[in-house]
Amino acid sequence: MREQPRFRVYHDYAGNNYGIHALCFTDQQGRQFFFSYNSLVAFSSPATGLVCIENLWKQTTGKHLNAIQPDHRKRVDQATFDAMLLLAESEPATRKEK
């Protein structure tokens, strides 16, 4: 049986309604996509490891980014983020059987 895609809150927020703005989606290949509100701000795949964009938004998204990647020096600019995302998306599909 194939593993189903999953959503989860990626940080332990006290308010239940706040967590909905900090979701991580894991696809059937095991790649993870981290969202702050409607913006993709980080992802992780076997080909790329964790890739986190620099903060182009405001304070709340900055808090989300800190939860994902606290080391600001490891965050990348938009062009690098986009290139790494294409690499992650082009990984060959692998079937995960349970």
N, C-alpha and C positions, 0 to 999 in steps of 0.2 A: 504494500500500500504506500502511495506517495505521501510524503509529509506535506501538510497543508500550510499555506502562508499564515503567518501570525503577526499580530499587532501587540505591542506592549508599551507602557509608559517607561521611559528610560531613566527617570530620576524619581526619587522618593519625595514627592510633593505632599505637603500637609492637606491642601485643599483638593477635594476630589475633582471639581470642575476644572482646576488649573492643569491637571495632568493630561487632559485631552489635547493640549497644545504642545505636548512633548512626547510624540509617538515615534516608535521604532517599528518598521515593517521588515520582517524577515521573509524572503521569498523561498520558493521551493528548492533553490540551489544553495540556500544558506547565506546568501548575501543579505546584509542589513542596510537599511536606508533610514536615516534619522531626520525627522522633520521638526521644525519649530514653526508652529502654526501651519501655514500651507507651503513653507519653503523647505526644500531639501538642503540641509546644512552639513550633513556628514554621511558617509557610507563606509562599509567594510566588505571586502571580498578577499578570497584567497590570492588573487593576482595583485591586489593593491595594499592590503592591510587596511587599517583605519585611515581615512582621509577626511579631514575636517576643514571647512572653509573659514577664512578670517571673518571677523564680525563686520558685516556690511549693514547691519540693522541697528536696533536700539537695545536698551538695557535688558529687557526680558529675554530676547534671543541670545544676548551675551551670557546670561545665566544658563541657558540651555547648552550653549557651546562649552561653557566651563564644566558642565556635568559630563559632557561627552569627551572633551579633550582639554584638560586644565592647563596644559603646557602651550601657551600662546605661540611659542617658537615653532611648534609642529603644525600649525595651521597654514593653509595655502591660499594663494590668491585665486580669483575667479577663473582665470585662464587655465591654471594648473588643475583646479578642481574639475573643470569641465573635461579636460583631457584624460584625467584619471577615471572619471565616471564612464567615458567611452570605453576605456580599457576594461573596466569592471563589467560593463554591459555586454562586451564582446566575448566574455569567457564562454567556452563551450558548455552547453547544458549537460548537467550530470543528473542521473536519476538516483534519488535516494529511496531505497526500499526499506520498509520496516519489517 
